[in-house]
Amino acid sequence: MSQHATARSDGLRRVASGTGATLALAAVAVTATGGAAQADDAYTVRGGDTVSHIAARSGTTVAAITRANALADASRIRIGQVLTIPTGSSAAPAPAAPAPVAATYTVAAGDTVSHIAARLGTSVAAIVSANGLDSRAFIRIGQTLTIPGVAGAATSAPAPAAPAQSSGSVAYTVRSGDTVTAIAAKNGTTVAAIVAANGLDSRARIRIGQTLTVPVPVAAPASVGSTFAGRTYADSVVAAANANLATLRASAVPSKAQMQATVAATARAMGVDPALAQAVAFQESGFNHAVVSPANAIGTMQVIPSSGAWASDLVGRPLNLVDPADNVTAGVAILRALVASSPDLPTAIAGYYQGATSVQRNGMFADTRRYVANVQTHMTRFH
């Protein structure tokens, strides 16, 4: 789903309409150690899964799953991999460690239970149970929550971190006397950002009457909401989106310039027009990898888990959408498939946004036509 427009979901689609990938636990394996029984669930990884998603669904923590499976990197799991999901006593710390105590957390603006659980290393289920929350896990600003399994004395909410910055854009028509430097200063951006967004040469030459795309910084929300452009997404989808957002925010995300270079290089390697891939990435996220939509569309190329699974099939290996390189590979693989199966380029671009089957059955919706026009305009800047 684009951060700037509502994507339709149908056929070979990227954006879910109120449904998310479901998790199913496999058979329970029971082991005994030292006379004490421990029940561990066995879970087989599916396309689009992340450890944080599995932990939230299973009522455990990322740390517990990482420890139980001796994972060197919790962000890298593969489709078909069987994970041990600690439950009961097996999820507890080693006996030699002091038993964790509950802490308290005061809800701040923008908080969700999934966001709080990811930040404090516990689970959504544990917080819901400890505080008697309803099935929606509804919380309110100023509410004091008991956070189980967090060592240390009771604390208030931590001071909020500075909000992450993502980019929007505004259209600016060049007037007499304008320079790129002056336009950048006026809009709180940089000369380099304007040059890159408009494909200007090294002299940053502009002309009177020219319409420029001017990237401007906007504060990223603390969490993913449940609605966008009039559409409301299911709680399960939003919870998964917030878990993925928390993972991205906790990771070392490449810069926008690095992501743009990755998009171009990946497209060339996969036989896709680099200008097309860059134009789609710019339209979707502005090359910002640390973004997730309410439909759980992830990262630079804004791909949802089910489409990530399809992209994994296309390239013949599992792709982790949180990983910057894999995210770009997924988006470019989908573009390559759409270009190969569409009668023309506009139809392929429309398929990325609206879904190929929907485009074939219904034609392009009005917002899809705008999306296609924007992408084709961006392509001229990246050639």
FENMO-V521520 format. One record per residue. N is the residue number from 1. SS is DSSP state (helix for helix, strand for strand, loop for the rest). PHI is phi in degrees with one decimal (NA if undefined). OMEGA is omega in whole degrees, -180 to 180 (none if undefined). Layout:
n=N ss=SS phi=PHI omega=OMEGA
n=N ss=SS phi=PHI omega=OMEGA
//
This chain:
n=1 ss=loop phi=NA omega=175
n=2 ss=loop phi=-69.1 omega=174
n=3 ss=loop phi=-73.5 omega=-174
n=4 ss=loop phi=-113.9 omega=-179
n=5 ss=loop phi=-152.7 omega=-179
n=6 ss=loop phi=-84.9 omega=179
n=7 ss=loop phi=-86.7 omega=176
n=8 ss=loop phi=-84.9 omega=180
n=9 ss=loop phi=-118.0 omega=179
n=10 ss=loop phi=-173.7 omega=175
n=11 ss=loop phi=57.0 omega=177
n=12 ss=loop phi=-79.0 omega=-167
n=13 ss=loop phi=-110.1 omega=177
n=14 ss=loop phi=-97.2 omega=-168
n=15 ss=loop phi=-112.3 omega=178
n=16 ss=loop phi=-77.2 omega=178
n=17 ss=loop phi=-105.9 omega=176
n=18 ss=loop phi=80.2 omega=176
n=19 ss=loop phi=-128.9 omega=-180
n=20 ss=loop phi=-127.0 omega=176
n=21 ss=loop phi=-63.5 omega=-179
n=22 ss=loop phi=-95.4 omega=-180
n=23 ss=loop phi=-110.4 omega=178
n=24 ss=loop phi=-126.7 omega=-180
n=25 ss=loop phi=-85.8 omega=178
n=26 ss=loop phi=-81.3 omega=-176
n=27 ss=loop phi=-60.8 omega=-180
n=28 ss=strand phi=-84.9 omega=176
n=29 ss=strand phi=-105.4 omega=-178
n=30 ss=strand phi=-109.1 omega=177
n=31 ss=strand phi=-123.8 omega=179
n=32 ss=strand phi=-123.9 omega=177
n=33 ss=strand phi=-134.8 omega=177
n=34 ss=loop phi=58.8 omega=178
n=35 ss=loop phi=83.9 omega=180
n=36 ss=strand phi=-104.2 omega=-179
n=37 ss=strand phi=-77.8 omega=176
n=38 ss=strand phi=-130.9 omega=-180
n=39 ss=strand phi=-99.9 omega=178
n=40 ss=strand phi=-115.8 omega=175
n=41 ss=strand phi=-86.6 omega=174
n=42 ss=strand phi=-100.3 omega=-178
n=43 ss=strand phi=-125.8 omega=178
n=44 ss=strand phi=-96.0 omega=-175
n=45 ss=loop phi=-65.9 omega=178
n=46 ss=loop phi=-114.5 omega=179
n=47 ss=loop phi=-57.2 omega=178
n=48 ss=loop phi=90.4 omega=-180
n=49 ss=loop phi=-67.9 omega=168
n=50 ss=loop phi=-129.5 omega=-180
n=51 ss=helix phi=-61.9 omega=-179
n=52 ss=helix phi=-65.2 omega=177
n=53 ss=helix phi=-64.2 omega=180
n=54 ss=helix phi=-62.0 omega=-180
n=55 ss=helix phi=-61.6 omega=-179
n=56 ss=helix phi=-61.6 omega=-178
n=57 ss=helix phi=-72.6 omega=-173
n=58 ss=helix phi=-96.7 omega=179
n=59 ss=loop phi=72.8 omega=177
n=60 ss=loop phi=-129.5 omega=-177
n=61 ss=loop phi=-125.2 omega=176
n=62 ss=helix phi=-58.9 omega=-179
n=63 ss=helix phi=-61.6 omega=-179
n=64 ss=helix phi=-66.2 omega=179
n=65 ss=helix phi=-66.3 omega=179
n=66 ss=helix phi=-59.8 omega=-179
n=67 ss=helix phi=-68.0 omega=-176
n=68 ss=helix phi=-67.2 omega=-177
n=69 ss=loop phi=-111.5 omega=179
n=70 ss=loop phi=50.4 omega=-179
n=71 ss=loop phi=-76.3 omega=177
n=72 ss=loop phi=-74.4 omega=-179
n=73 ss=loop phi=-142.1 omega=-176
n=74 ss=loop phi=-64.8 omega=-180
n=75 ss=loop phi=-84.3 omega=-177
n=76 ss=loop phi=-119.9 omega=170
n=77 ss=loop phi=-122.6 omega=-174
n=78 ss=loop phi=-123.0 omega=178
n=79 ss=loop phi=-59.5 omega=-180
n=80 ss=loop phi=93.8 omega=178
n=81 ss=loop phi=-67.3 omega=179
n=82 ss=strand phi=-97.9 omega=-179
n=83 ss=strand phi=-104.3 omega=170
n=84 ss=strand phi=-85.2 omega=-179
n=85 ss=strand phi=-103.9 omega=-177
n=86 ss=strand phi=-64.5 omega=174
n=87 ss=loop phi=-134.9 omega=177
n=88 ss=helix phi=57.4 omega=-175
n=89 ss=helix phi=-68.5 omega=-178
n=90 ss=helix phi=-70.9 omega=180
n=91 ss=helix phi=-85.4 omega=-178
n=92 ss=loop phi=-78.3 omega=177
n=93 ss=loop phi=-63.2 omega=178
n=94 ss=loop phi=-56.4 omega=-175
n=95 ss=loop phi=-55.1 omega=-177
n=96 ss=loop phi=-68.7 omega=-177
n=97 ss=loop phi=-81.6 omega=178
n=98 ss=loop phi=-65.8 omega=-179
n=99 ss=loop phi=-62.4 omega=180
n=100 ss=loop phi=-67.9 omega=178
n=101 ss=loop phi=-112.2 omega=-180
n=102 ss=loop phi=-79.4 omega=173
n=103 ss=strand phi=-113.3 omega=174
n=104 ss=strand phi=-115.4 omega=-179
n=105 ss=strand phi=-138.0 omega=178
n=106 ss=strand phi=-95.8 omega=-174
n=107 ss=loop phi=-64.9 omega=178
n=108 ss=loop phi=-107.2 omega=179
n=109 ss=loop phi=-58.3 omega=178
n=110 ss=loop phi=90.8 omega=-179
n=111 ss=loop phi=-69.4 omega=167
n=112 ss=loop phi=-130.2 omega=-180
n=113 ss=helix phi=-63.1 omega=180
n=114 ss=helix phi=-64.8 omega=179
n=115 ss=helix phi=-65.2 omega=-180
n=116 ss=helix phi=-63.9 omega=180
n=117 ss=helix phi=-61.0 omega=-180
n=118 ss=helix phi=-64.9 omega=-177
n=119 ss=helix phi=-67.9 omega=-173
n=120 ss=helix phi=-101.6 omega=174
n=121 ss=loop phi=73.3 omega=176
n=122 ss=loop phi=-124.6 omega=-177
n=123 ss=loop phi=-124.9 omega=177
n=124 ss=helix phi=-60.8 omega=-178
n=125 ss=helix phi=-60.2 omega=-179
n=126 ss=helix phi=-65.7 omega=179
n=127 ss=helix phi=-67.9 omega=179
n=128 ss=helix phi=-58.9 omega=-179
n=129 ss=helix phi=-65.4 omega=-176
n=130 ss=helix phi=-67.3 omega=-175
n=131 ss=helix phi=-115.3 omega=178
n=132 ss=loop phi=60.3 omega=-179
n=133 ss=loop phi=-75.4 omega=179
n=134 ss=loop phi=-79.3 omega=-174
n=135 ss=loop phi=-63.5 omega=178
n=136 ss=loop phi=-86.8 omega=-176
n=137 ss=loop phi=53.0 omega=-177
n=138 ss=loop phi=-74.2 omega=176
n=139 ss=loop phi=-132.9 omega=-178
n=140 ss=loop phi=-130.3 omega=179
n=141 ss=loop phi=-57.7 omega=180
n=142 ss=loop phi=90.6 omega=179
n=143 ss=loop phi=-68.6 omega=177
n=144 ss=strand phi=-97.0 omega=-179
n=145 ss=strand phi=-103.6 omega=169
n=146 ss=strand phi=-86.5 omega=-178
n=147 ss=strand phi=-108.5 omega=-176
n=148 ss=loop phi=-73.1 omega=174
n=149 ss=loop phi=76.0 omega=178
n=150 ss=loop phi=-108.8 omega=-177
n=151 ss=loop phi=-66.3 omega=176
n=152 ss=loop phi=116.5 omega=-178
n=153 ss=loop phi=-72.4 omega=178
n=154 ss=loop phi=-61.1 omega=-177
n=155 ss=loop phi=-134.3 omega=171
n=156 ss=loop phi=-87.3 omega=179
n=157 ss=loop phi=-59.9 omega=178
n=158 ss=loop phi=-66.2 omega=177
n=159 ss=loop phi=-61.0 omega=-177
n=160 ss=loop phi=-63.0 omega=177
n=161 ss=loop phi=-74.2 omega=177
n=162 ss=loop phi=-60.7 omega=-176
n=163 ss=loop phi=-63.2 omega=177
n=164 ss=loop phi=-66.6 omega=-178
n=165 ss=strand phi=-109.0 omega=172
n=166 ss=strand phi=-120.2 omega=-176
n=167 ss=strand phi=-118.7 omega=166
n=168 ss=strand phi=-109.0 omega=177
n=169 ss=strand phi=-153.3 omega=175
n=170 ss=strand phi=-128.9 omega=176
n=171 ss=strand phi=-91.0 omega=-179
n=172 ss=strand phi=-133.6 omega=178
n=173 ss=strand phi=-96.3 omega=-175
n=174 ss=loop phi=-65.3 omega=178
n=175 ss=loop phi=-113.7 omega=178
n=176 ss=loop phi=-59.5 omega=179
n=177 ss=loop phi=91.4 omega=-180
n=178 ss=loop phi=-68.9 omega=168
n=179 ss=loop phi=-131.0 omega=179
n=180 ss=helix phi=-62.3 omega=179
n=181 ss=helix phi=-60.6 omega=-180
n=182 ss=helix phi=-67.2 omega=180
n=183 ss=helix phi=-65.0 omega=180
n=184 ss=helix phi=-61.8 omega=-179
n=185 ss=helix phi=-63.7 omega=-178
n=186 ss=helix phi=-66.2 omega=-175
n=187 ss=helix phi=-105.6 omega=177
n=188 ss=loop phi=66.6 omega=179
n=189 ss=loop phi=-126.5 omega=-177
n=190 ss=loop phi=-122.5 omega=176
n=191 ss=helix phi=-60.2 omega=-179
n=192 ss=helix phi=-59.3 omega=-179
n=193 ss=helix phi=-65.9 omega=179
n=194 ss=helix phi=-68.4 omega=179
n=195 ss=helix phi=-59.8 omega=-179
n=196 ss=helix phi=-65.5 omega=-177
n=197 ss=helix phi=-69.1 omega=-175
n=198 ss=helix phi=-116.3 omega=178
n=199 ss=loop phi=61.4 omega=-180
n=200 ss=loop phi=-75.5 omega=179
n=201 ss=loop phi=-79.7 omega=-174
n=202 ss=loop phi=-63.1 omega=179
n=203 ss=loop phi=-88.1 omega=-179
n=204 ss=loop phi=52.7 omega=-178
n=205 ss=loop phi=-75.9 omega=177
n=206 ss=loop phi=-131.7 omega=-177
n=207 ss=loop phi=-131.3 omega=179
n=208 ss=loop phi=-58.5 omega=180
n=209 ss=loop phi=91.3 omega=180
n=210 ss=loop phi=-69.6 omega=177
n=211 ss=strand phi=-98.6 omega=-179
n=212 ss=strand phi=-104.2 omega=167
n=213 ss=strand phi=-89.2 omega=-176
n=214 ss=strand phi=-111.7 omega=178
n=215 ss=strand phi=-64.9 omega=178
n=216 ss=strand phi=-130.8 omega=180
n=217 ss=strand phi=-74.0 omega=174
n=218 ss=strand phi=-132.2 omega=-179
n=219 ss=strand phi=-71.7 omega=177
n=220 ss=loop phi=-76.3 omega=180
n=221 ss=loop phi=-66.4 omega=-180
n=222 ss=loop phi=-67.4 omega=179
n=223 ss=loop phi=-151.6 omega=179
n=224 ss=loop phi=-81.5 omega=177
n=225 ss=loop phi=-81.6 omega=-178
n=226 ss=loop phi=-100.0 omega=-178
n=227 ss=strand phi=-127.3 omega=174
n=228 ss=strand phi=-156.0 omega=177
n=229 ss=loop phi=51.5 omega=176
n=230 ss=loop phi=85.2 omega=-180
n=231 ss=strand phi=-108.8 omega=179
n=232 ss=strand phi=-107.2 omega=-177
n=233 ss=loop phi=-102.6 omega=-178
n=234 ss=loop phi=-61.8 omega=-180
n=235 ss=helix phi=-56.1 omega=-178
n=236 ss=helix phi=-64.4 omega=179
n=237 ss=helix phi=-69.1 omega=-180
n=238 ss=helix phi=-65.4 omega=178
n=239 ss=helix phi=-62.3 omega=178
n=240 ss=helix phi=-65.3 omega=179
n=241 ss=helix phi=-63.5 omega=179
n=242 ss=helix phi=-66.8 omega=176
n=243 ss=helix phi=-63.7 omega=178
n=244 ss=helix phi=-67.4 omega=178
n=245 ss=helix phi=-63.4 omega=179
n=246 ss=helix phi=-62.2 omega=178
n=247 ss=helix phi=-63.8 omega=179
n=248 ss=helix phi=-65.2 omega=-178
n=249 ss=helix phi=-65.1 omega=-179
n=250 ss=loop phi=-88.1 omega=-177
n=251 ss=loop phi=-103.0 omega=175
n=252 ss=loop phi=-84.0 omega=-176
n=253 ss=loop phi=-86.6 omega=178
n=254 ss=loop phi=-61.2 omega=177
n=255 ss=loop phi=-69.8 omega=178
n=256 ss=helix phi=-62.3 omega=178
n=257 ss=helix phi=-63.6 omega=178
n=258 ss=helix phi=-66.7 omega=179
n=259 ss=helix phi=-66.7 omega=177
n=260 ss=helix phi=-61.5 omega=179
n=261 ss=helix phi=-63.3 omega=178
n=262 ss=helix phi=-64.8 omega=179
n=263 ss=helix phi=-61.1 omega=-179
n=264 ss=helix phi=-63.8 omega=-178
n=265 ss=helix phi=-66.6 omega=180
n=266 ss=helix phi=-65.4 omega=179
n=267 ss=helix phi=-61.1 omega=179
n=268 ss=helix phi=-61.0 omega=-178
n=269 ss=helix phi=-66.6 omega=-177
n=270 ss=loop phi=-99.6 omega=177
n=271 ss=loop phi=74.8 omega=178
n=272 ss=loop phi=-110.1 omega=179
n=273 ss=loop phi=-56.7 omega=-180
n=274 ss=helix phi=-57.7 omega=179
n=275 ss=helix phi=-64.2 omega=179
n=276 ss=helix phi=-65.6 omega=-178
n=277 ss=helix phi=-62.3 omega=179
n=278 ss=helix phi=-66.6 omega=-180
n=279 ss=helix phi=-63.7 omega=179
n=280 ss=helix phi=-66.3 omega=180
n=281 ss=helix phi=-62.2 omega=179
n=282 ss=helix phi=-66.1 omega=179
n=283 ss=helix phi=-65.5 omega=-176
n=284 ss=helix phi=-73.7 omega=-170
n=285 ss=helix phi=-138.9 omega=-173
n=286 ss=loop phi=65.0 omega=-178
n=287 ss=loop phi=66.0 omega=178
n=288 ss=loop phi=-94.5 omega=-177
n=289 ss=loop phi=-83.0 omega=-175
n=290 ss=loop phi=-89.9 omega=179
n=291 ss=loop phi=-133.3 omega=176
n=292 ss=strand phi=-139.3 omega=-178
n=293 ss=loop phi=-88.9 omega=176
n=294 ss=loop phi=-59.7 omega=178
n=295 ss=loop phi=-87.3 omega=-179
n=296 ss=loop phi=67.6 omega=170
n=297 ss=loop phi=-82.7 omega=-164
n=298 ss=strand phi=-111.0 omega=163
n=299 ss=loop phi=71.9 omega=-172
n=300 ss=loop phi=-55.6 omega=-176
n=301 ss=loop phi=-94.6 omega=177
n=302 ss=loop phi=51.8 omega=-179
n=303 ss=strand phi=-109.9 omega=177
n=304 ss=loop phi=-85.0 omega=-176
n=305 ss=helix phi=-56.0 omega=-179
n=306 ss=helix phi=-63.7 omega=176
n=307 ss=helix phi=-72.6 omega=174
n=308 ss=helix phi=-62.8 omega=177
n=309 ss=helix phi=-64.9 omega=177
n=310 ss=helix phi=-63.6 omega=178
n=311 ss=helix phi=-62.0 omega=177
n=312 ss=helix phi=-60.5 omega=176
n=313 ss=helix phi=-63.0 omega=-178
n=314 ss=helix phi=-64.7 omega=-177
n=315 ss=helix phi=-98.6 omega=175
n=316 ss=loop phi=80.6 omega=176
n=317 ss=loop phi=-156.0 omega=179
n=318 ss=loop phi=-68.8 omega=180
n=319 ss=loop phi=-116.3 omega=177
n=320 ss=loop phi=-100.3 omega=-172
n=321 ss=loop phi=-66.4 omega=177
n=322 ss=loop phi=-74.0 omega=178
n=323 ss=loop phi=-69.5 omega=-175
n=324 ss=helix phi=-56.2 omega=-177
n=325 ss=helix phi=-66.3 omega=180
n=326 ss=helix phi=-66.6 omega=178
n=327 ss=helix phi=-60.7 omega=179
n=328 ss=helix phi=-65.6 omega=178
n=329 ss=helix phi=-58.2 omega=180
n=330 ss=helix phi=-61.8 omega=-179
n=331 ss=helix phi=-62.6 omega=-179
n=332 ss=helix phi=-68.8 omega=178
n=333 ss=helix phi=-62.3 omega=177
n=334 ss=helix phi=-65.3 omega=177
n=335 ss=helix phi=-59.9 omega=-180
n=336 ss=helix phi=-59.9 omega=180
n=337 ss=helix phi=-66.0 omega=-180
n=338 ss=helix phi=-68.5 omega=178
n=339 ss=helix phi=-63.1 omega=-178
n=340 ss=helix phi=-68.9 omega=-174
n=341 ss=helix phi=-102.1 omega=-176
n=342 ss=loop phi=-101.4 omega=-179
n=343 ss=loop phi=-71.1 omega=179
n=344 ss=loop phi=-156.2 omega=-176
n=345 ss=helix phi=-64.1 omega=179
n=346 ss=helix phi=-56.3 omega=179
n=347 ss=helix phi=-66.1 omega=178
n=348 ss=helix phi=-63.8 omega=179
n=349 ss=helix phi=-62.8 omega=178
n=350 ss=helix phi=-61.1 omega=179
n=351 ss=helix phi=-62.9 omega=179
n=352 ss=helix phi=-65.1 omega=-176
n=353 ss=helix phi=-92.5 omega=-172
n=354 ss=helix phi=-97.1 omega=-173
n=355 ss=loop phi=104.9 omega=-174
n=356 ss=helix phi=-60.8 omega=-178
n=357 ss=helix phi=-64.5 omega=179
n=358 ss=helix phi=-64.8 omega=178
n=359 ss=helix phi=-62.8 omega=180
n=360 ss=helix phi=-64.6 omega=-175
n=361 ss=helix phi=-82.8 omega=-172
n=362 ss=helix phi=-111.6 omega=-170
n=363 ss=loop phi=76.0 omega=-179
n=364 ss=loop phi=-82.4 omega=173
n=365 ss=loop phi=-72.8 omega=-177
n=366 ss=helix phi=-60.3 omega=-180
n=367 ss=helix phi=-69.9 omega=177
n=368 ss=helix phi=-67.2 omega=179
n=369 ss=helix phi=-62.3 omega=177
n=370 ss=helix phi=-64.9 omega=179
n=371 ss=helix phi=-60.1 omega=-179
n=372 ss=helix phi=-60.7 omega=180
n=373 ss=helix phi=-61.7 omega=179
n=374 ss=helix phi=-62.8 omega=-179
n=375 ss=helix phi=-63.0 omega=-180
n=376 ss=helix phi=-66.0 omega=175
n=377 ss=helix phi=-66.2 omega=178
n=378 ss=helix phi=-61.5 omega=-179
n=379 ss=helix phi=-58.6 omega=-179
n=380 ss=helix phi=-64.6 omega=-180
n=381 ss=helix phi=-81.2 omega=-177
n=382 ss=helix phi=-101.0 omega=177
n=383 ss=loop phi=-73.2 omega=none
//
